[in-house]
Amino acid sequence: MRLGSFQSHQGPLGESAPDDEPVDFVGESDTLRYVRMRMEQVAPTSATVLLLGETGTGKGVAARLIHLLSPRRDARFVSVDCTSLPATLIESELFGREKGAFTDARSTQVGRCELAHGGTLFLDEIGELPADIQSKLLRILQHGQFERLGSPRTIRVDVRIIAATNRNLIDEVKAGRFRRDLYYRLNVFPITLPPLRERQGDVPGLARHLVSRLARKHQRHVDTISRPVLETLTAYDWPGNVRELENVLERAIITSPDSALQLLEPLISETSDTDGDAPGTMLADVERAHILRILGVSAWRIEGPRGAARALGLKPSTLRSRMRKLGVRRSQVLRRPARSLHVA
């Protein structure tokens, strides 16, 4: 079965993704083709998979797709975000607890490892796990055994583990923050998800796919992305990767006044929560340069069939507003040409 875009329809999933959550894996770049091939290789097996890559590159999507392509597809896919669980609760959440195991344990709770029996357990950001929990996870990987908190009874599970991290686990091992033996147990079949800036040719197709899905989600009739908008999206480096692109497009769909997608000011100023240079400034610079280039080509005509507004897919009044907000003046010179659009 070839990887593409799936809609997940499974039985009760416990803590897993909702049944109707889309599973998107869109792109035809060489880097993504290689990732797709690696996923297709490992999916039919029960091998542990370690997904590597920056935040927002789609590691959770890849984990769900591996599950859907595996013989375990009809069983549960249980997802655990290791960064969202408090250190005081993570043991009982993962392994379960017996009634009375601690002060507030008023009932027995089945842990997520047990919920995933017969299926797949996805541990996102596994580098965040405390050391004492790492040893218990190692036992599951080695022997498929654990005990609920407050119980001496050993529970056996058949569960496939897929882990993900944006950290360099080798560095974590050297620093003494991650168990070496656990790292080797997890690193059976590593797959690195490439950042979006390394597959920018995938951006146009991915943007069209996301706009189609998000427009349906918000019941908005936005079905057109102009070439200038695609050029702007493709030229940006996307420090927040696919997650940032999806957020940008979702806001654009909500704020676009008609069927053509428009990138408006609130969108540009709030694109990412990543560290470093403000991404809003970076995207504004890209947009300013692109508007200058189109104005130059159209001899600074704004209106008319050959005007810059039509080329940009904007109303003349909207373009004039954007020019004022971005400080675009005829005296400005474009320092560097905008990147050409490459459609995969």
Summary of the structure (lengths in Angstrom):
residues: 344
radius of gyration: 23.9
end to end distance: 21.7
largest distance: 79.9
contacts: 1058
relative contact order: 0.11
helix: 43%
strand: 11%
